[in-house]
Amino acid sequence: MFGGDVDLKREFLYFHHNKNRALRVGSEKLVAIGEKGPWELYDLKKDRSEQKNLAGKNGDVVARMEKQWKKIDEEFVRVREAAKPTGLARMQSGG
């Protein structure tokens, strides 16, 4: 369901793509552009459009979520690197 306020039951939502990073836990979302971009923090329950960066006022939350993001990322890399090749072509050229 896409309409309405629905609480999804998940521990977290992790993102790491093209060096951009994010972690959502509950209504809190930690996000950074690039590997060295500063972390920004948003409360999506109060600010769905991510207009009020709360990182400066909530350094303890940023630190906790950054630590969690790093732990998840390290585990993801470990599992990915330990995986056996599938033998399937990942990308095909042409059309």
PDB file of N, CA, C and O in Angstrom, chain B, residues numbered from 101:
ATOM      1  N   MET B 101       0.839  -1.169   0.000  1.00  0.00           N
ATOM      2  CA  MET B 101       0.000   0.000   0.000  1.00  0.00           C
ATOM      3  C   MET B 101       0.890   1.240   0.000  1.00  0.00           C
ATOM      4  O   MET B 101       1.828   1.329   0.793  1.00  0.00           O
ATOM      5  N   PHE B 102       0.607   2.189  -0.877  1.00  0.00           N
ATOM      6  CA  PHE B 102       1.435   3.380  -0.981  1.00  0.00           C
ATOM      7  C   PHE B 102       0.793   4.610  -0.337  1.00  0.00           C
ATOM      8  O   PHE B 102       1.492   5.581  -0.046  1.00  0.00           O
ATOM      9  N   GLY B 103      -0.484   4.588  -0.116  1.00  0.00           N
ATOM     10  CA  GLY B 103      -1.153   5.745   0.468  1.00  0.00           C
ATOM     11  C   GLY B 103      -1.280   5.617   1.966  1.00  0.00           C
ATOM     12  O   GLY B 103      -1.406   4.513   2.496  1.00  0.00           O
ATOM     13  N   GLY B 104      -1.249   6.734   2.642  1.00  0.00           N
ATOM     14  CA  GLY B 104      -1.495   6.728   4.074  1.00  0.00           C
ATOM     15  C   GLY B 104      -0.259   6.473   4.911  1.00  0.00           C
ATOM     16  O   GLY B 104       0.808   6.142   4.396  1.00  0.00           O
ATOM     17  N   ASP B 105      -0.426   6.634   6.197  1.00  0.00           N
ATOM     18  CA  ASP B 105       0.654   6.403   7.146  1.00  0.00           C
ATOM     19  C   ASP B 105       0.607   4.969   7.627  1.00  0.00           C
ATOM     20  O   ASP B 105      -0.294   4.586   8.373  1.00  0.00           O
ATOM     21  N   VAL B 106       1.574   4.180   7.204  1.00  0.00           N
ATOM     22  CA  VAL B 106       1.645   2.781   7.568  1.00  0.00           C
ATOM     23  C   VAL B 106       3.023   2.516   8.150  1.00  0.00           C
ATOM     24  O   VAL B 106       4.034   2.833   7.524  1.00  0.00           O
ATOM     25  N   ASP B 107       3.069   1.942   9.332  1.00  0.00           N
ATOM     26  CA  ASP B 107       4.348   1.565   9.924  1.00  0.00           C
ATOM     27  C   ASP B 107       4.783   0.231   9.330  1.00  0.00           C
ATOM     28  O   ASP B 107       4.068  -0.766   9.424  1.00  0.00           O
ATOM     29  N   LEU B 108       5.963   0.225   8.718  1.00  0.00           N
ATOM     30  CA  LEU B 108       6.509  -1.007   8.171  1.00  0.00           C
ATOM     31  C   LEU B 108       7.329  -1.691   9.253  1.00  0.00           C
ATOM     32  O   LEU B 108       8.056  -1.034   9.998  1.00  0.00           O
ATOM     33  N   LYS B 109       7.214  -2.982   9.336  1.00  0.00           N
ATOM     34  CA  LYS B 109       7.924  -3.743  10.362  1.00  0.00           C
ATOM     35  C   LYS B 109       9.267  -4.207   9.804  1.00  0.00           C
ATOM     36  O   LYS B 109       9.358  -5.242   9.143  1.00  0.00           O
ATOM     37  N   ARG B 110      10.289  -3.432  10.079  1.00  0.00           N
ATOM     38  CA  ARG B 110      11.641  -3.817   9.714  1.00  0.00           C
ATOM     39  C   ARG B 110      12.602  -3.163  10.704  1.00  0.00           C
ATOM     40  O   ARG B 110      12.317  -2.104  11.263  1.00  0.00           O
ATOM     41  N   GLU B 111      13.714  -3.800  10.902  1.00  0.00           N
ATOM     42  CA  GLU B 111      14.698  -3.276  11.847  1.00  0.00           C
ATOM     43  C   GLU B 111      15.347  -2.006  11.315  1.00  0.00           C
ATOM     44  O   GLU B 111      15.535  -1.038  12.052  1.00  0.00           O
ATOM     45  N   PHE B 112      15.694  -2.018  10.011  1.00  0.00           N
ATOM     46  CA  PHE B 112      16.344  -0.862   9.407  1.00  0.00           C
ATOM     47  C   PHE B 112      16.237  -0.968   7.888  1.00  0.00           C
ATOM     48  O   PHE B 112      15.870  -2.009   7.342  1.00  0.00           O
ATOM     49  N   LEU B 113      16.566   0.131   7.229  1.00  0.00           N
ATOM     50  CA  LEU B 113      16.684   0.175   5.783  1.00  0.00           C
ATOM     51  C   LEU B 113      18.057   0.780   5.495  1.00  0.00           C
ATOM     52  O   LEU B 113      18.320   1.933   5.837  1.00  0.00           O
ATOM     53  N   TYR B 114      18.929  -0.007   4.865  1.00  0.00           N
ATOM     54  CA  TYR B 114      20.327   0.369   4.607  1.00  0.00           C
ATOM     55  C   TYR B 114      20.505   0.692   3.133  1.00  0.00           C
ATOM     56  O   TYR B 114      19.889   0.055   2.278  1.00  0.00           O
ATOM     57  N   PHE B 115      21.344   1.679   2.829  1.00  0.00           N
ATOM     58  CA  PHE B 115      21.584   2.092   1.454  1.00  0.00           C
ATOM     59  C   PHE B 115      23.055   2.453   1.293  1.00  0.00           C
ATOM     60  O   PHE B 115      23.613   3.181   2.114  1.00  0.00           O
ATOM     61  N   HIS B 116      23.685   1.940   0.228  1.00  0.00           N
ATOM     62  CA  HIS B 116      25.052   2.316  -0.138  1.00  0.00           C
ATOM     63  C   HIS B 116      25.181   2.097  -1.636  1.00  0.00           C
ATOM     64  O   HIS B 116      25.333   0.966  -2.096  1.00  0.00           O
ATOM     65  N   HIS B 117      25.119   3.188  -2.394  1.00  0.00           N
ATOM     66  CA  HIS B 117      25.150   3.098  -3.855  1.00  0.00           C
ATOM     67  C   HIS B 117      25.905   4.294  -4.400  1.00  0.00           C
ATOM     68  O   HIS B 117      25.641   5.438  -4.028  1.00  0.00           O
ATOM     69  N   ASN B 118      26.852   4.011  -5.291  1.00  0.00           N
ATOM     70  CA  ASN B 118      27.688   5.077  -5.872  1.00  0.00           C
ATOM     71  C   ASN B 118      28.283   5.976  -4.794  1.00  0.00           C
ATOM     72  O   ASN B 118      28.362   7.193  -4.957  1.00  0.00           O
ATOM     73  N   LYS B 119      28.690   5.368  -3.710  1.00  0.00           N
ATOM     74  CA  LYS B 119      29.330   6.013  -2.565  1.00  0.00           C
ATOM     75  C   LYS B 119      28.390   6.884  -1.739  1.00  0.00           C
ATOM     76  O   LYS B 119      28.825   7.494  -0.762  1.00  0.00           O
ATOM     77  N   ASN B 120      27.122   6.956  -2.103  1.00  0.00           N
ATOM     78  CA  ASN B 120      26.128   7.645  -1.281  1.00  0.00           C
ATOM     79  C   ASN B 120      25.646   6.670  -0.218  1.00  0.00           C
ATOM     80  O   ASN B 120      25.575   5.465  -0.462  1.00  0.00           O
ATOM     81  N   ARG B 121      25.312   7.192   0.968  1.00  0.00           N
ATOM     82  CA  ARG B 121      25.024   6.329   2.111  1.00  0.00           C
ATOM     83  C   ARG B 121      23.756   6.780   2.828  1.00  0.00           C
ATOM     84  O   ARG B 121      23.440   7.968   2.882  1.00  0.00           O
ATOM     85  N   ALA B 122      23.044   5.811   3.371  1.00  0.00           N
ATOM     86  CA  ALA B 122      21.870   6.149   4.180  1.00  0.00           C
ATOM     87  C   ALA B 122      21.497   4.983   5.077  1.00  0.00           C
ATOM     88  O   ALA B 122      21.805   3.826   4.791  1.00  0.00           O
ATOM     89  N   LEU B 123      20.832   5.316   6.158  1.00  0.00           N
ATOM     90  CA  LEU B 123      20.277   4.329   7.073  1.00  0.00           C
ATOM     91  C   LEU B 123      18.994   4.912   7.645  1.00  0.00           C
ATOM     92  O   LEU B 123      18.968   6.045   8.126  1.00  0.00           O
ATOM     93  N   ARG B 124      17.942   4.125   7.585  1.00  0.00           N
ATOM     94  CA  ARG B 124      16.686   4.534   8.206  1.00  0.00           C
ATOM     95  C   ARG B 124      16.345   3.529   9.293  1.00  0.00           C
ATOM     96  O   ARG B 124      16.326   2.320   9.063  1.00  0.00           O
ATOM     97  N   VAL B 125      16.079   4.048  10.467  1.00  0.00           N
ATOM     98  CA  VAL B 125      15.643   3.246  11.609  1.00  0.00           C
ATOM     99  C   VAL B 125      14.427   3.958  12.178  1.00  0.00           C
ATOM    100  O   VAL B 125      14.522   5.082  12.670  1.00  0.00           O
ATOM    101  N   GLY B 126      13.289   3.293  12.103  1.00  0.00           N
ATOM    102  CA  GLY B 126      12.055   3.949  12.527  1.00  0.00           C
ATOM    103  C   GLY B 126      11.793   5.158  11.653  1.00  0.00           C
ATOM    104  O   GLY B 126      11.795   5.049  10.426  1.00  0.00           O
ATOM    105  N   SER B 127      11.568   6.299  12.261  1.00  0.00           N
ATOM    106  CA  SER B 127      11.336   7.518  11.481  1.00  0.00           C
ATOM    107  C   SER B 127      12.617   8.326  11.286  1.00  0.00           C
ATOM    108  O   SER B 127      12.599   9.354  10.609  1.00  0.00           O
ATOM    109  N   GLU B 128      13.728   7.875  11.870  1.00  0.00           N
ATOM    110  CA  GLU B 128      14.997   8.593  11.734  1.00  0.00           C
ATOM    111  C   GLU B 128      15.728   8.134  10.481  1.00  0.00           C
ATOM    112  O   GLU B 128      15.852   6.937  10.222  1.00  0.00           O
ATOM    113  N   LYS B 129      16.209   9.097   9.712  1.00  0.00           N
ATOM    114  CA  LYS B 129      16.966   8.788   8.500  1.00  0.00           C
ATOM    115  C   LYS B 129      18.287   9.542   8.530  1.00  0.00           C
ATOM    116  O   LYS B 129      18.319  10.766   8.659  1.00  0.00           O
ATOM    117  N   LEU B 130      19.374   8.789   8.409  1.00  0.00           N
ATOM    118  CA  LEU B 130      20.718   9.324   8.335  1.00  0.00           C
ATOM    119  C   LEU B 130      21.168   9.189   6.888  1.00  0.00           C
ATOM    120  O   LEU B 130      21.070   8.102   6.319  1.00  0.00           O
ATOM    121  N   VAL B 131      21.659  10.266   6.277  1.00  0.00           N
ATOM    122  CA  VAL B 131      22.006  10.235   4.867  1.00  0.00           C
ATOM    123  C   VAL B 131      23.225  11.114   4.606  1.00  0.00           C
ATOM    124  O   VAL B 131      23.409  12.146   5.251  1.00  0.00           O
ATOM    125  N   ALA B 132      24.066  10.688   3.642  1.00  0.00           N
ATOM    126  CA  ALA B 132      25.232  11.470   3.249  1.00  0.00           C
ATOM    127  C   ALA B 132      25.490  11.283   1.766  1.00  0.00           C
ATOM    128  O   ALA B 132      25.317  10.190   1.227  1.00  0.00           O
ATOM    129  N   ILE B 133      25.898  12.343   1.122  1.00  0.00           N
ATOM    130  CA  ILE B 133      26.250  12.287  -0.293  1.00  0.00           C
ATOM    131  C   ILE B 133      27.748  12.031  -0.393  1.00  0.00           C
ATOM    132  O   ILE B 133      28.551  12.806   0.126  1.00  0.00           O
ATOM    133  N   GLY B 134      28.117  10.958  -1.050  1.00  0.00           N
ATOM    134  CA  GLY B 134      29.527  10.612  -1.224  1.00  0.00           C
ATOM    135  C   GLY B 134      30.146  10.009   0.019  1.00  0.00           C
ATOM    136  O   GLY B 134      29.544   9.986   1.092  1.00  0.00           O
ATOM    137  N   GLU B 135      31.379   9.514  -0.156  1.00  0.00           N
ATOM    138  CA  GLU B 135      32.093   8.874   0.959  1.00  0.00           C
ATOM    139  C   GLU B 135      32.430   9.839   2.081  1.00  0.00           C
ATOM    140  O   GLU B 135      32.443   9.460   3.252  1.00  0.00           O
ATOM    141  N   LYS B 136      32.702  11.080   1.725  1.00  0.00           N
ATOM    142  CA  LYS B 136      33.174  12.038   2.718  1.00  0.00           C
ATOM    143  C   LYS B 136      32.165  13.127   3.028  1.00  0.00           C
ATOM    144  O   LYS B 136      32.443  14.035   3.812  1.00  0.00           O
ATOM    145  N   GLY B 137      30.993  13.038   2.415  1.00  0.00           N
ATOM    146  CA  GLY B 137      29.959  14.026   2.699  1.00  0.00           C
ATOM    147  C   GLY B 137      29.507  13.924   4.142  1.00  0.00           C
ATOM    148  O   GLY B 137      29.489  12.834   4.712  1.00  0.00           O
ATOM    149  N   PRO B 138      29.141  15.054   4.740  1.00  0.00           N
ATOM    150  CA  PRO B 138      28.696  15.015   6.142  1.00  0.00           C
ATOM    151  C   PRO B 138      27.356  14.301   6.271  1.00  0.00           C
ATOM    152  O   PRO B 138      26.519  14.343   5.370  1.00  0.00           O
ATOM    153  N   TRP B 139      27.179  13.654   7.399  1.00  0.00           N
ATOM    154  CA  TRP B 139      25.903  13.006   7.683  1.00  0.00           C
ATOM    155  C   TRP B 139      24.847  14.061   7.947  1.00  0.00           C
ATOM    156  O   TRP B 139      25.107  15.068   8.605  1.00  0.00           O
ATOM    157  N   GLU B 140      23.656  13.820   7.428  1.00  0.00           N
ATOM    158  CA  GLU B 140      22.484  14.636   7.726  1.00  0.00           C
ATOM    159  C   GLU B 140      21.472  13.720   8.400  1.00  0.00           C
ATOM    160  O   GLU B 140      21.430  12.522   8.119  1.00  0.00           O
ATOM    161  N   LEU B 141      20.671  14.274   9.275  1.00  0.00           N
ATOM    162  CA  LEU B 141      19.695  13.499  10.037  1.00  0.00           C
ATOM    163  C   LEU B 141      18.319  14.129   9.889  1.00  0.00           C
ATOM    164  O   LEU B 141      18.154  15.340  10.043  1.00  0.00           O
ATOM    165  N   TYR B 142      17.340  13.297   9.590  1.00  0.00           N
ATOM    166  CA  TYR B 142      15.967  13.773   9.426  1.00  0.00           C
ATOM    167  C   TYR B 142      15.008  12.892  10.212  1.00  0.00           C
ATOM    168  O   TYR B 142      15.231  11.690  10.358  1.00  0.00           O
ATOM    169  N   ASP B 143      13.941  13.498  10.713  1.00  0.00           N
ATOM    170  CA  ASP B 143      12.849  12.762  11.350  1.00  0.00           C
ATOM    171  C   ASP B 143      11.712  12.730  10.335  1.00  0.00           C
ATOM    172  O   ASP B 143      10.977  13.706  10.187  1.00  0.00           O
ATOM    173  N   LEU B 144      11.572  11.615   9.645  1.00  0.00           N
ATOM    174  CA  LEU B 144      10.613  11.521   8.553  1.00  0.00           C
ATOM    175  C   LEU B 144       9.162  11.553   9.020  1.00  0.00           C
ATOM    176  O   LEU B 144       8.259  11.800   8.221  1.00  0.00           O
ATOM    177  N   LYS B 145       8.937  11.309  10.289  1.00  0.00           N
ATOM    178  CA  LYS B 145       7.573  11.399  10.807  1.00  0.00           C
ATOM    179  C   LYS B 145       7.114  12.861  10.836  1.00  0.00           C
ATOM    180  O   LYS B 145       5.941  13.157  10.608  1.00  0.00           O
ATOM    181  N   LYS B 146       8.046  13.762  11.117  1.00  0.00           N
ATOM    182  CA  LYS B 146       7.728  15.192  11.203  1.00  0.00           C
ATOM    183  C   LYS B 146       8.144  15.962   9.953  1.00  0.00           C
ATOM    184  O   LYS B 146       7.670  17.073   9.717  1.00  0.00           O
ATOM    185  N   ASP B 147       9.031  15.368   9.153  1.00  0.00           N
ATOM    186  CA  ASP B 147       9.636  16.100   8.033  1.00  0.00           C
ATOM    187  C   ASP B 147       9.875  15.151   6.858  1.00  0.00           C
ATOM    188  O   ASP B 147      11.014  14.782   6.572  1.00  0.00           O
ATOM    189  N   ARG B 148       8.805  14.765   6.188  1.00  0.00           N
ATOM    190  CA  ARG B 148       8.913  13.788   5.099  1.00  0.00           C
ATOM    191  C   ARG B 148       9.759  14.291   3.932  1.00  0.00           C
ATOM    192  O   ARG B 148      10.384  13.488   3.239  1.00  0.00           O
ATOM    193  N   SER B 149       9.789  15.573   3.707  1.00  0.00           N
ATOM    194  CA  SER B 149      10.524  16.111   2.560  1.00  0.00           C
ATOM    195  C   SER B 149      11.972  16.458   2.892  1.00  0.00           C
ATOM    196  O   SER B 149      12.669  17.063   2.077  1.00  0.00           O
ATOM    197  N   GLU B 150      12.422  16.080   4.073  1.00  0.00           N
ATOM    198  CA  GLU B 150      13.817  16.234   4.502  1.00  0.00           C
ATOM    199  C   GLU B 150      14.310  17.668   4.338  1.00  0.00           C
ATOM    200  O   GLU B 150      15.297  17.924   3.649  1.00  0.00           O
ATOM    201  N   GLN B 151      13.612  18.590   4.977  1.00  0.00           N
ATOM    202  CA  GLN B 151      13.963  20.005   4.912  1.00  0.00           C
ATOM    203  C   GLN B 151      14.740  20.490   6.135  1.00  0.00           C
ATOM    204  O   GLN B 151      15.494  21.459   6.044  1.00  0.00           O
ATOM    205  N   LYS B 152      14.559  19.817   7.293  1.00  0.00           N
ATOM    206  CA  LYS B 152      15.214  20.237   8.531  1.00  0.00           C
ATOM    207  C   LYS B 152      16.258  19.221   8.957  1.00  0.00           C
ATOM    208  O   LYS B 152      15.928  18.181   9.526  1.00  0.00           O
ATOM    209  N   ASN B 153      17.525  19.528   8.680  1.00  0.00           N
ATOM    210  CA  ASN B 153      18.628  18.665   9.073  1.00  0.00           C
ATOM    211  C   ASN B 153      18.835  18.796  10.584  1.00  0.00           C
ATOM    212  O   ASN B 153      19.146  19.880  11.078  1.00  0.00           O
ATOM    213  N   LEU B 154      18.663  17.707  11.305  1.00  0.00           N
ATOM    214  CA  LEU B 154      18.757  17.697  12.759  1.00  0.00           C
ATOM    215  C   LEU B 154      20.116  17.237  13.279  1.00  0.00           C
ATOM    216  O   LEU B 154      20.300  17.090  14.487  1.00  0.00           O
ATOM    217  N   ALA B 155      21.063  17.010  12.378  1.00  0.00           N
ATOM    218  CA  ALA B 155      22.360  16.446  12.779  1.00  0.00           C
ATOM    219  C   ALA B 155      23.089  17.324  13.792  1.00  0.00           C
ATOM    220  O   ALA B 155      23.666  16.811  14.750  1.00  0.00           O
ATOM    221  N   GLY B 156      23.068  18.625  13.592  1.00  0.00           N
ATOM    222  CA  GLY B 156      23.783  19.527  14.490  1.00  0.00           C
ATOM    223  C   GLY B 156      23.275  19.517  15.919  1.00  0.00           C
ATOM    224  O   GLY B 156      24.039  19.755  16.855  1.00  0.00           O
ATOM    225  N   LYS B 157      21.998  19.245  16.090  1.00  0.00           N
ATOM    226  CA  LYS B 157      21.384  19.243  17.423  1.00  0.00           C
ATOM    227  C   LYS B 157      21.301  17.860  18.038  1.00  0.00           C
ATOM    228  O   LYS B 157      20.938  17.717  19.206  1.00  0.00           O
ATOM    229  N   ASN B 158      21.641  16.823  17.244  1.00  0.00           N
ATOM    230  CA  ASN B 158      21.488  15.439  17.710  1.00  0.00           C
ATOM    231  C   ASN B 158      22.729  14.611  17.384  1.00  0.00           C
ATOM    232  O   ASN B 158      22.637  13.549  16.768  1.00  0.00           O
ATOM    233  N   GLY B 159      23.868  15.102  17.797  1.00  0.00           N
ATOM    234  CA  GLY B 159      25.124  14.411  17.522  1.00  0.00           C
ATOM    235  C   GLY B 159      25.175  12.999  18.064  1.00  0.00           C
ATOM    236  O   GLY B 159      25.815  12.133  17.467  1.00  0.00           O
ATOM    237  N   ASP B 160      24.516  12.747  19.178  1.00  0.00           N
ATOM    238  CA  ASP B 160      24.496  11.408  19.754  1.00  0.00           C
ATOM    239  C   ASP B 160      23.731  10.434  18.859  1.00  0.00           C
ATOM    240  O   ASP B 160      24.132   9.279  18.712  1.00  0.00           O
ATOM    241  N   VAL B 161      22.637  10.893  18.265  1.00  0.00           N
ATOM    242  CA  VAL B 161      21.861  10.047  17.349  1.00  0.00           C
ATOM    243  C   VAL B 161      22.669   9.784  16.085  1.00  0.00           C
ATOM    244  O   VAL B 161      22.698   8.660  15.586  1.00  0.00           O
ATOM    245  N   VAL B 162      23.329  10.824  15.566  1.00  0.00           N
ATOM    246  CA  VAL B 162      24.166  10.662  14.370  1.00  0.00           C
ATOM    247  C   VAL B 162      25.269   9.646  14.638  1.00  0.00           C
ATOM    248  O   VAL B 162      25.502   8.759  13.817  1.00  0.00           O
ATOM    249  N   ALA B 163      25.946   9.762  15.770  1.00  0.00           N
ATOM    250  CA  ALA B 163      27.037   8.844  16.109  1.00  0.00           C
ATOM    251  C   ALA B 163      26.538   7.406  16.224  1.00  0.00           C
ATOM    252  O   ALA B 163      27.179   6.480  15.727  1.00  0.00           O
ATOM    253  N   ARG B 164      25.385   7.220  16.885  1.00  0.00           N
ATOM    254  CA  ARG B 164      24.823   5.882  17.040  1.00  0.00           C
ATOM    255  C   ARG B 164      24.443   5.280  15.702  1.00  0.00           C
ATOM    256  O   ARG B 164      24.735   4.114  15.436  1.00  0.00           O
ATOM    257  N   MET B 165      23.794   6.069  14.859  1.00  0.00           N
ATOM    258  CA  MET B 165      23.354   5.550  13.565  1.00  0.00           C
ATOM    259  C   MET B 165      24.530   5.358  12.607  1.00  0.00           C
ATOM    260  O   MET B 165      24.523   4.424  11.805  1.00  0.00           O
ATOM    261  N   GLU B 166      25.533   6.222  12.681  1.00  0.00           N
ATOM    262  CA  GLU B 166      26.723   6.048  11.843  1.00  0.00           C
ATOM    263  C   GLU B 166      27.435   4.740  12.208  1.00  0.00           C
ATOM    264  O   GLU B 166      27.879   4.004  11.327  1.00  0.00           O
ATOM    265  N   LYS B 167      27.538   4.463  13.481  1.00  0.00           N
ATOM    266  CA  LYS B 167      28.153   3.213  13.941  1.00  0.00           C
ATOM    267  C   LYS B 167      27.362   2.011  13.418  1.00  0.00           C
ATOM    268  O   LYS B 167      27.948   1.027  12.965  1.00  0.00           O
ATOM    269  N   GLN B 168      26.038   2.093  13.482  1.00  0.00           N
ATOM    270  CA  GLN B 168      25.189   1.011  12.978  1.00  0.00           C
ATOM    271  C   GLN B 168      25.355   0.860  11.468  1.00  0.00           C
ATOM    272  O   GLN B 168      25.445  -0.258  10.960  1.00  0.00           O
ATOM    273  N   TRP B 169      25.395   1.995  10.741  1.00  0.00           N
ATOM    274  CA  TRP B 169      25.574   1.943   9.286  1.00  0.00           C
ATOM    275  C   TRP B 169      26.890   1.247   8.940  1.00  0.00           C
ATOM    276  O   TRP B 169      26.925   0.384   8.063  1.00  0.00           O
ATOM    277  N   LYS B 170      27.971   1.619   9.626  1.00  0.00           N
ATOM    278  CA  LYS B 170      29.288   1.025   9.348  1.00  0.00           C
ATOM    279  C   LYS B 170      29.279  -0.484   9.611  1.00  0.00           C
ATOM    280  O   LYS B 170      29.854  -1.250   8.837  1.00  0.00           O
ATOM    281  N   LYS B 171      28.640  -0.907  10.682  1.00  0.00           N
ATOM    282  CA  LYS B 171      28.564  -2.333  11.005  1.00  0.00           C
ATOM    283  C   LYS B 171      27.809  -3.091   9.915  1.00  0.00           C
ATOM    284  O   LYS B 171      28.250  -4.154   9.480  1.00  0.00           O
ATOM    285  N   ILE B 172      26.683  -2.554   9.477  1.00  0.00           N
ATOM    286  CA  ILE B 172      25.894  -3.185   8.416  1.00  0.00           C
ATOM    287  C   ILE B 172      26.688  -3.218   7.117  1.00  0.00           C
ATOM    288  O   ILE B 172      26.694  -4.231   6.417  1.00  0.00           O
ATOM    289  N   ASP B 173      27.355  -2.116   6.794  1.00  0.00           N
ATOM    290  CA  ASP B 173      28.129  -2.042   5.559  1.00  0.00           C
ATOM    291  C   ASP B 173      29.281  -3.044   5.562  1.00  0.00           C
ATOM    292  O   ASP B 173      29.524  -3.712   4.557  1.00  0.00           O
ATOM    293  N   GLU B 174      29.984  -3.151   6.677  1.00  0.00           N
ATOM    294  CA  GLU B 174      31.084  -4.111   6.777  1.00  0.00           C
ATOM    295  C   GLU B 174      30.588  -5.542   6.587  1.00  0.00           C
ATOM    296  O   GLU B 174      31.245  -6.345   5.925  1.00  0.00           O
ATOM    297  N   GLU B 175      29.445  -5.859   7.160  1.00  0.00           N
ATOM    298  CA  GLU B 175      28.870  -7.197   7.009  1.00  0.00           C
ATOM    299  C   GLU B 175      28.460  -7.447   5.553  1.00  0.00           C
ATOM    300  O   GLU B 175      28.694  -8.530   5.017  1.00  0.00           O
ATOM    301  N   PHE B 176      27.862  -6.465   4.933  1.00  0.00           N
ATOM    302  CA  PHE B 176      27.465  -6.598   3.535  1.00  0.00           C
ATOM    303  C   PHE B 176      28.684  -6.859   2.653  1.00  0.00           C
ATOM    304  O   PHE B 176      28.649  -7.744   1.799  1.00  0.00           O
ATOM    305  N   VAL B 177      29.758  -6.102   2.851  1.00  0.00           N
ATOM    306  CA  VAL B 177      30.980  -6.289   2.066  1.00  0.00           C
ATOM    307  C   VAL B 177      31.562  -7.673   2.319  1.00  0.00           C
ATOM    308  O   VAL B 177      31.987  -8.344   1.379  1.00  0.00           O
ATOM    309  N   ARG B 178      31.586  -8.109   3.575  1.00  0.00           N
ATOM    310  CA  ARG B 178      32.123  -9.428   3.907  1.00  0.00           C
ATOM    311  C   ARG B 178      31.346 -10.523   3.185  1.00  0.00           C
ATOM    312  O   ARG B 178      31.951 -11.415   2.590  1.00  0.00           O
ATOM    313  N   VAL B 179      30.038 -10.473   3.228  1.00  0.00           N
ATOM    314  CA  VAL B 179      29.209 -11.488   2.577  1.00  0.00           C
ATOM    315  C   VAL B 179      29.387 -11.433   1.066  1.00  0.00           C
ATOM    316  O   VAL B 179      29.518 -12.470   0.415  1.00  0.00           O
ATOM    317  N   ARG B 180      29.392 -10.234   0.512  1.00  0.00           N
ATOM    318  CA  ARG B 180      29.551 -10.073  -0.937  1.00  0.00           C
ATOM    319  C   ARG B 180      30.890 -10.635  -1.408  1.00  0.00           C
ATOM    320  O   ARG B 180      30.941 -11.340  -2.416  1.00  0.00           O
ATOM    321  N   GLU B 181      31.957 -10.337  -0.705  1.00  0.00           N
ATOM    322  CA  GLU B 181      33.289 -10.774  -1.110  1.00  0.00           C
ATOM    323  C   GLU B 181      33.469 -12.279  -0.934  1.00  0.00           C
ATOM    324  O   GLU B 181      34.265 -12.892  -1.645  1.00  0.00           O
ATOM    325  N   ALA B 182      32.743 -12.877   0.000  1.00  0.00           N
ATOM    326  CA  ALA B 182      32.861 -14.316   0.246  1.00  0.00           C
ATOM    327  C   ALA B 182      31.983 -15.139  -0.700  1.00  0.00           C
ATOM    328  O   ALA B 182      32.136 -16.357  -0.785  1.00  0.00           O
ATOM    329  N   ALA B 183      31.076 -14.482  -1.402  1.00  0.00           N
ATOM    330  CA  ALA B 183      30.146 -15.208  -2.276  1.00  0.00           C
ATOM    331  C   ALA B 183      30.880 -15.786  -3.484  1.00  0.00           C
ATOM    332  O   ALA B 183      31.783 -15.161  -4.040  1.00  0.00           O
ATOM    333  N   LYS B 184      30.473 -16.991  -3.876  1.00  0.00           N
ATOM    334  CA  LYS B 184      31.038 -17.622  -5.062  1.00  0.00           C
ATOM    335  C   LYS B 184      30.455 -16.962  -6.306  1.00  0.00           C
ATOM    336  O   LYS B 184      29.300 -16.535  -6.301  1.00  0.00           O
ATOM    337  N   PRO B 185      31.240 -16.878  -7.360  1.00  0.00           N
ATOM    338  CA  PRO B 185      30.709 -16.316  -8.609  1.00  0.00           C
ATOM    339  C   PRO B 185      29.539 -17.155  -9.104  1.00  0.00           C
ATOM    340  O   PRO B 185      29.519 -18.374  -8.935  1.00  0.00           O
ATOM    341  N   THR B 186      28.577 -16.496  -9.710  1.00  0.00           N
ATOM    342  CA  THR B 186      27.394 -17.208 -10.194  1.00  0.00           C
ATOM    343  C   THR B 186      27.621 -17.824 -11.567  1.00  0.00           C
ATOM    344  O   THR B 186      26.936 -18.779 -11.934  1.00  0.00           O
ATOM    345  N   GLY B 187      28.565 -17.295 -12.327  1.00  0.00           N
ATOM    346  CA  GLY B 187      28.785 -17.787 -13.673  1.00  0.00           C
ATOM    347  C   GLY B 187      27.837 -17.165 -14.679  1.00  0.00           C
ATOM    348  O   GLY B 187      27.954 -17.415 -15.878  1.00  0.00           O
ATOM    349  N   LEU B 188      26.893 -16.353 -14.203  1.00  0.00           N
ATOM    350  CA  LEU B 188      25.953 -15.684 -15.083  1.00  0.00           C
ATOM    351  C   LEU B 188      26.501 -14.326 -15.503  1.00  0.00           C
ATOM    352  O   LEU B 188      27.154 -13.634 -14.721  1.00  0.00           O
ATOM    353  N   ALA B 189      26.226 -13.961 -16.736  1.00  0.00           N
ATOM    354  CA  ALA B 189      26.617 -12.627 -17.190  1.00  0.00           C
ATOM    355  C   ALA B 189      25.832 -11.588 -16.417  1.00  0.00           C
ATOM    356  O   ALA B 189      24.606 -11.674 -16.346  1.00  0.00           O
ATOM    357  N   ARG B 190      26.502 -10.616 -15.840  1.00  0.00           N
ATOM    358  CA  ARG B 190      25.839  -9.583 -15.052  1.00  0.00           C
ATOM    359  C   ARG B 190      25.223  -8.508 -15.946  1.00  0.00           C
ATOM    360  O   ARG B 190      24.169  -7.954 -15.634  1.00  0.00           O
ATOM    361  N   MET B 191      25.885  -8.226 -17.045  1.00  0.00           N
ATOM    362  CA  MET B 191      25.384  -7.218 -17.953  1.00  0.00           C
ATOM    363  C   MET B 191      25.553  -7.702 -19.382  1.00  0.00           C
ATOM    364  O   MET B 191      26.526  -8.382 -19.709  1.00  0.00           O
ATOM    365  N   GLN B 192      24.638  -7.361 -20.192  1.00  0.00           N
ATOM    366  CA  GLN B 192      24.714  -7.717 -21.595  1.00  0.00           C
ATOM    367  C   GLN B 192      24.703  -6.460 -22.433  1.00  0.00           C
ATOM    368  O   GLN B 192      23.975  -5.513 -22.134  1.00  0.00           O
ATOM    369  N   SER B 193      25.509  -6.446 -23.486  1.00  0.00           N
ATOM    370  CA  SER B 193      25.487  -5.279 -24.364  1.00  0.00           C
ATOM    371  C   SER B 193      24.519  -5.547 -25.513  1.00  0.00           C
ATOM    372  O   SER B 193      24.138  -6.685 -25.788  1.00  0.00           O
ATOM    373  N   GLY B 194      24.148  -4.479 -26.156  1.00  0.00           N
ATOM    374  CA  GLY B 194      23.221  -4.617 -27.287  1.00  0.00           C
ATOM    375  C   GLY B 194      21.786  -4.557 -26.818  1.00  0.00           C
ATOM    376  O   GLY B 194      21.492  -4.213 -25.673  1.00  0.00           O
ATOM    377  N   GLY B 195      20.923  -4.894 -27.715  1.00  0.00           N
ATOM    378  CA  GLY B 195      19.595  -4.713 -27.243  1.00  0.00           C
ATOM    379  C   GLY B 195      18.558  -5.492 -27.838  1.00  0.00           C
ATOM    380  O   GLY B 195      17.394  -5.365 -27.457  1.00  0.00           O
TER     381      GLY B 195
END
